[in-house]
Amino acid sequence: MKRTIVFLVIAGLLLAVACKTKPKLSPEVESQLKTAQKIAKLEQDVDSKQMEMNALLQKYVQEGGKDVGSVMGQTLSPEQKSLLEQRLQQEKGIGYKDMITEILSKEKDIEDLKVQVQDLEKKLPAATVVKRGDKHLDLCVNYLTKDKGLDAETAKKLALQVNLMDELVPGFKVWNFYDNGVFGTFVTQGDAAVSPYRVVQQAKQQLITAKDTAIKQRDTLAKEKTTLLEQVADLEKKRDQLNQDVAMLQAEREDLMKKMEELKNLSEELQAKLNSIFFKIGDRKALIDSGLVEDPWYGQPRIKKFEQANFPDHLDLRIGDTIVFTAQQAGVTKINKIKIAPGAAFKIDVDYTSTISPDATQASVKIVHKEKFKAERTCVILVN
């Protein structure tokens, strides 16, 4: 987005410093300075119109106008302008048509302003278009020596009496004027993507921010130093006492750590038991024959013996919810069917689900209702 500002319209008065009198500018130079100011004002107007047009173009694209592609920050190309004009002739919606009309109107205003700028620039001595690496001082000295015939030392002294831009951006235009010992220079945005004013403000803000940061860091470090010195003095006083206590504290610590480890192991064991279900997996007929379970044809399977030794396996429900087993572990050649005793307590597809592998050599039981299994504590998985 282009912004141009009259910048450094200055009179570096070499003779005025010596004589403490203000030399009179020639009517020609005064006219040139006024023309330059008009150029800057017109470029500001171009910038303002460009911002308005960009906002309209963004709205146009958001509402589906893909004709213009990406045009943010630039004027329309002849092809884009032609496409919009064709769209305007074809568009029937009043709102959309008004938007395109306004975009083209802004484009026309911008082109008219640029023509005015070009006409005014013809009245001035040629400006220098900044290239990468150009320095404002060098451009001023070059103008004064080559165009105005001053020696290098005088030209440099004269140039150093004006406010120079430290950072020039490629595309800026540098305008120089000299008359009767009076040197003037200013910078406009030209074809650059950023204004001179913005460059100066950013540099100034960076300096202010860096200064503020440095001051804060200095103050913080000073406070930290004072605090650290106080802490060192205090720690030195306590050091001897702490050294005496180290041996006793170490012994107490080791004893405490040992007890904590014992408590931790006991707590883990208790927590595992409280959150586990104990189970046995086996062939249905074998389990019935052993007297562990009863499974009538017209009733639910139930457990007949509850001794802990009858339930050798367990699952900690805090870390898992699935029991996986093989046909070999169940004592069968293939797994065809699964159910859990006590059947009155656990309902298939409600409290648990079961899955059998396609080759019937492996199966799994997933616990759905964990709290119910924890409350029951024991179960038997009957296979086939």
Secondary structure, 3 states (H helix, E strand, C coil): CCCCCCCCECCEEHHHHHHCCCCCCCHHHHHHHHHHHHHHHHHHHHHHHHHHHHHHHHHHHHCCCCCCCCCCCCCCCHHHHHHHHHHHHHCCCHHHHHHHHHHHHHHHHHHHHHHHHHHHHCCCCCCEECCCCCCHHHHHHHHHHHHCCCCHHHHHHHHHCCCCCCCCCCCCEEEEEEECCEEEEEEECCCCCCCHHHHHHHHHHHHHHHHHHHHHHHHHHHHHHHHHHHHHHHHHHHHHHHHHHHHHHHHHHHHHHHHHHHHHHHHHHHHHHHCEEEEEEEEHHHHHHCCCEECCCCCCCEECCCCHHHCCEEEECCCCCEEEEEHHHHCCCCCCCEEEECCCCCCECCCEEEEECCCCCEEEEEECCHHHHHHHCEEEEEEC
